[in-house]
Amino acid sequence: MSELLEIESGRYPLSKIAEVNPSLPKKVSDETLVSFVTMSDVKEEGGLYEFENKLFREVRSGFTRFIENDVIFAKITPCMENGKGALAKRLSNGLACGSTEFHVLRANSDGCPEYIYQITKDDSYRQKAEMYMTGSAGQRRVPSDFFKKFEVYIPSKKQQKKIAKILSTVDNLIEKTQSLIDKYTAIKQGMMADLFTRGIDMTTGTHCGKLRPSVEDAPDLYKQTELGWVPKDWDDTKLGKYIEKYLYGPRFDAGQYSIDGNVKTIRGTDFTKYGEILYEQVPIAEIPIGKIKHHILKQGDLVVITTADCGLTAVFEEQDYAYIPSAYAVKLKLIEGADPYFIKAYMQTDLAERQVNKYVRQGTLGNLPGSDLLDFFIAMPSLNEQQAIVSKLTSVEQLIVKEKFYLAKMHKKKKGLMQDLLTGKVQVS
């Protein structure tokens, strides 16, 4: 279509520039190798993981068919609300079969596949799709009519391409940054496995500051314990030996929450999965000082979640406001000789996770009694070695934090660009 005859910018349903659930454009031989894409192969942030290839005859019946550059859109709850969808790329022979819970959008002569994909990734578009859902709870789906009724901003194809290129550039930065975070996280996990079983050689020899030789290479440096092989000079004991005091947070009425209160109460939802406290979101309550004075957290106290996210551990860092743990968390005050950041890191290891799973009481929500924490096996090196281990881990964690900050910045930028470009509020030249 010539540029003069291109679609006039305006609000239209996506079906103006895309076929909805079209057929394959050509006959496919039964022996043709095609991609097979399940719902679990689709990322919530958009895109595809690795997927299988199968002969067409194996998947020709009972699956949704699509081709290279089609947009797939998860139609069932909760996959739709979670953002599952993709622009189909790298398909075997340009063909795929997949979940019946996909809608397929294929760009027509007026449409740009990348622009259509960006529209379907927009939060506001997904929210509108949710309003159109039909069916019973747990089986609610977006009907195909949604793409033929709900209107969005659609510019000329030339403008669609420019907008898609801008948004795709940010997507690529987001993907690369996430890959770096995943890489550093994997490095950290590998380091933890070594550091909590081999530690760091603190002698003055050639290995000083490095991991000890492995137990296979230097068995005389190790001893067998409840946790497996650990350095001989480590104190294999129970965590309770290093805890001076443990105390659950106080119970109080929900009506005592008040922005004019005197204390902030840390809940499990105020933790990240990495054991960071989100201080700014912790709610404020008005509780008599006599009831909370023993619960007030001090620098270096550990806070351990004992309900739902059992075992999730954070180190409290002094704030301008008074903080206490909630009734579903426990405050641990450590004795001298124990580094709280070492204990926090230990609680993130597989060694600790196995013990959480051993002691947790299952129910509607899991529960880990604070007294059972005292019975956790742990191998404690000297304070100097604890701090050296923490330093090694912190160096990687700082890289992760840096990339996460950049990732959040890019997500914010992408959201702003989508609000401007996908609504026509800002025109591209």
Secondary structure, 3 states (H helix, E strand, C coil): CCHHHCCCCEEEEHHHCEEECCCCCCCCCCCCEEEEECHHHECCCCCECCCEEEEHHHHCCCCEEEECCCEEEECECCCCCCCCEEECCCCHHHEEEECCCEEEEEECCCCCHHHHHHHHHCHHHHHHHHHHCECCCCCCECCCCHHHHCEEEECCHHHHHHHHHHHHHHHHHHHHHHHHHHHHHHHHHHHHHHHCCCCECCCCCCCCCCECCCCCCCHHHEEEECCEEEECCCEEEEHHHHEEEEEECCCCCHHHECCCCCEEEECHHHECCCCCECHHHCCEECCCHHHHCCCCCCCCCEEEECECCCCCEEECCCCCCCEEECCCEEEEEECCCCCHHHHHHHCCCHHHHHHHHHHCECCCCCECCHHHHCCCEEEECCHHHHHHHHHHHHHHHHHHHHHHHHHHHHHHHHHHHHHHHCCCCCCCC
